[in-house]
Amino acid sequence: MARTGLTKAEVKASRERLLAGGRYPSVDAVRQDLGTGSKSTIHKHLKELQEDESHPGGIKRDDTERSLNALVEQLAGRLHDDADRRFRVLCAEHEQAMQAKERELAELRHTVARLSARVEELEIGADGGLPHDEGFGDFSNLFASSRCGQRDDSAFNVVLAGGRAATIDLDSPQIRLYHTLS
């Protein structure tokens, strides 16, 4: 039956026996202790054992690289999971904000429609004419007077013109009413 070859464990055991006996574990001394093995195999195993001892805990460069890669992959996975979770939260918050704005916009549209209807109602009035007792009064002549040169020295037109009326009666009821309101 053929021998499978010398193992690192056998070389290690022989080396430890030689060191315990106070002898230096050279390639020849290990070969003599084992009674077999090629010098190149023994040398290779002795060199590996020496490297293992020079690195505490027997950690090799490949082990460190694998450990770091695994750690980086784990960290990257956590970062991606956290980013995905935060993105979903932000999307949900955005959707809620958009729904709130849509509700607010619908309420404003309803208010505008209601106020527009009220303005039309006030403009037309109950009898089909313009109401003179509601709101600010009848200002329909403002447009006409500005085009045809009619002169209206009412308090509203004086304020509208920036106080540039030709004659202002400071004792008139309209002016007193304006000063009381402002």
ABEGO torsion letter per residue (X at the ends): XBBAEBBAAAAAAAAAAAAAAGBBBBAAAAAAAAGBEBAAAAAAAAAAAAAAAABBGGBBAAAAAAAAAAAAAAAAAAAAAAAAAAAAAAAAAAAAAAAAAAAAAAAAAAAAAAAAAAAAAAAAEAAGBBBAABEAEBAAAAAAAAAAGBBBABAAAAAAAGGABABBBAABAAAAAAAAAX
